[in-house]
Structures are given as structure tokens and as C-alpha cells.
Amino acid sequence: MVPEFDPRPWGTLDLAPIYPDQQFSQKIGEAWLTGDHCKIANGPLAGRRLDEISQQFRRALVGAAARDDRRFPLLLKFLFPHEKLSVQVHPDDTAAQRLGEPWGKTECWYIAHARAGSQIGLGLKPGVTRAQFAQAIDEKRAEELLNWLDVHSGDMIYVAAGTVHTLGPGSILVETQQQSDATYRLYDYGRQRELHLERGLAAIKENAASGKVLRRPVPLNGAGGSGNSNGSSSKDKAEELVAGPYFVVDKYNLFAGRQFSTADAGDPSSVQILVAVEGSGTVECEGGPTVAFTKGDAVVVPASANEFRVHPQEQIEFLISRVPGDPRPEPLTQH
């Protein structure tokens, strides 16, 4: 995919260490990787938008696990907060559909890099009600009622729809989310941007299941995001970062080539989105060209590819995001 760089007032001109060679004249807050308008970089579909090919190829691209066969199911981005983001909330599916949106926005953040002291605001402090938070917004002290968490490189944060949240400066994140841009801005530190108080306050859940995810290692000999151990290195590592109702995200650190599948055994298939966070390598599918990717790149593997192989160039660390093939509860989290 071709990264689509999005200017934001809280962004930065320096996107290192992910895109050290890119130069910008505006502050960039986000690098969109699989948005509807993002374009394909290689092959016979080069230059086409992701929403166009989703409607054309449907299940062959998105897989049987996706809820809507005409929409690409997951939006992945890099986030580069240099200043605080607005305090905001995303609606759940029910709230979004009442307002004509196709679905809501549950998301997760993998902390790819973080300076010492980096924080996020995640949810309201225990006991704080929606009414109390609305009053705090009016009194320009909304930040005081947020639950602030220290974050470190390697953390995974689950952000359920309905969770009031914001990002502080100092980290670089990979965001995996439902394919939605439904965001209600509640508080913006006096920046001259529109607020969405009526919709946003109605969308807040006082006890959403958000927090740092309690993670577990995954075997290196499975499928559907777990690679076959053919030619493995003893240094290879795999870890399930998060598994929930809308997405599963695993992390791999490979020193040798490894085979992957677009479906768990007996489960529905899903498109696979690979995002490199360190190193570089290639992706190969039978009958298709070899695709090179390096940190900052996203590679979309269609569900109909069935099998694909990742070869590191010395070493590569990457995330694989997919739609779960079976119903999943929200993940276990802690504050």
C-alpha cells in the first residue's frame, strides 16, 4: 500500500524512526495504510483505491470472516503525536448506525516507540459519571477526570468504542481499528476546531473494557497469522498482542522464512494486513510477484491467496492484523 500522510495540528515534521527519509512542510499526525482511499503500490492493480477493489473482488479480498463483503474491514495507521490529541470518543456500532454510519469504531494501539514519560488518557477515572465529565468540559478541566497511563515500547492498548481517550506526546503507535472515521471531539485545549458534544457525550460508556492488554505468546507452527516452522530460526518469536470481536493482531520477529495461512484450520478466512515496524523482508504468494516491504510499509494479502511466505532480509519485526474467524469476547485488560 502507498502510505497516505495526513496533516494534523498535533503532528510533527519528523516521522523518524518509521519514515526517516520523508520530508514534510506540514505537521503530519497520521500515516494511513489501509483506508478506503489508500492506493495500491504494485502489480496490475497499482494506483487503484482500496474501496474500489473491495467492491470488485469482495470475499476474494476481504475473506469470509468480514461482516461486509463490499468494505475493507480494517483501517491501519501510524500515529505520530507531538502534542496532545483532542479528548475524544468513538461510537459503538449501535450508536453509529443510529446516525447513518455503517459501523462504530473500536481500535487498538501498539506502541512501536515511546520516550520516557509518554502517557495516554484512557477512560474516565473510577466513579466519574457522564454528567460530571460534561461539567468538567464546560469548566475547561476535562483532563483532570481522565485515567492517565504510562506507556512503553511494546505495549498494546485496547480502546473499546465509547471510551473517552487522548494521546500525549512522545510515542509512535500502530493503530488497528474498524474501518470507520467516526470521531466525536469533546475537548481540544482551546484549538479552534469543532466540538461534537451532544453526540460525543451520548456515546460515552463509563465502564468500557479498555486498558493495557494482558498478552500471551503464540506457537510458531499454527495458521491464520501463526506461521509454519519450516526453516525456522531459534531466535524467531511470535506473540498475540490482542484478540477481540473485531480484530486479532499478532507480532512476529523473524530471522528465517516462514509460511502463513489466511485461515485457521476449519475457520473462515480473512484478509491479512502486515505492517513492518523494524527491519525489512519480502512477501511471496504462489503465482504472484515477490513484494518487498520495510518499516513503515503495509502489505495486504487477499484472503483468497490461502498461503503466503515472509522472508526476512536478515531480520524483520512486523504485525499481522486480521478479522477473527470465530466470535471473540473483548480482551482481558488492566490499568
C-alpha positions, 0 to 999 in steps of 0.5 A: 500500500502507498502510505497516505500522510495526513496533516494534523495540528498535533503532528510533527515534521519528523516521522523518524524512526518509521519514515526517516527519509520523508520530508514534510512542510506540514505537521503530519499526525497520521500515516494511513495504510489501509483506508478506503482511499489508500492506493495500491503500490504494485502489480496490475492493480497499482494506483487503484483505491482500496474501496474500489477493489473491495467492491470488485473482488469482495470475499476474494479480498476481504475473506469470509470472516468480514461482516461486509463483503463490499468494505475493507474491514480494517483501517491501519495507521501510524500515529505520530503525536507531538502534542496532545490529541483532542479528548475524544470518543468513538461510537459503538456500532449501535450508536453509529448506525443510529446516525447513518454510519455503517459501523462504530469504531473500536481500535487498538494501539501498539506502541512501536516507540515511546520516550520516557514519560509518554502517557495516554488518557484512557477512560474516565477515572473510577466513579466519574459519571457522564454528567460530571465529565460534561461539567468538567468540559464546560469548566475547561478541566476535562483532563483532570477526570481522565485515567492517565497511563504510562506507556512503553515500547511494546505495549498494546492498548485496547480502546473499546468504542465509547471510551473517552481517550487522548494521546500525549506526546512522545510515542509512535503507535500502530493503530488497528481499528474498524474501518470507520472515521467516526470521531466525536471531539469533546475537548481540544485545549482551546484549538479552534476546531469543532466540538461534537458534544451532544453526540460525543457525550451520548456515546460515552460508556463509563465502564468500557473494557479498555486498558493495557492488554494482558498478552500471551505468546503464540506457537510458531507452527499454527495458521491464520497469522501463526506461521509454519516452522519450516526453516525456522530460526531459534531466535524467531518469536511470535506473540498475540498482542490482542484478540477481540470481536473485531480484530486479532493482531499478532507480532512476529520477529523473524530471522528465517522464512516462514509460511502463513495461512489466511485461515485457521484450520476449519475457520473462515478466512480473512484478509491479512494486513502486515505492517513492518515496524523494524527491519525489512523482508519480502512477501511471496504468494504462489503465482504472484510477484515477490513484494518487498516491504520495510518499516513503515510499509503495509502489505495486504494479502487477499484472503483468497491467496490461502498461503503466503511466505515472509522472508526476512532480509536478515531480520524483520519485526512486523504485525499481522492484523486480521478479522477473527474467524470465530466470535471473540469476547473483548480482551482481558485488560488492566490499568 
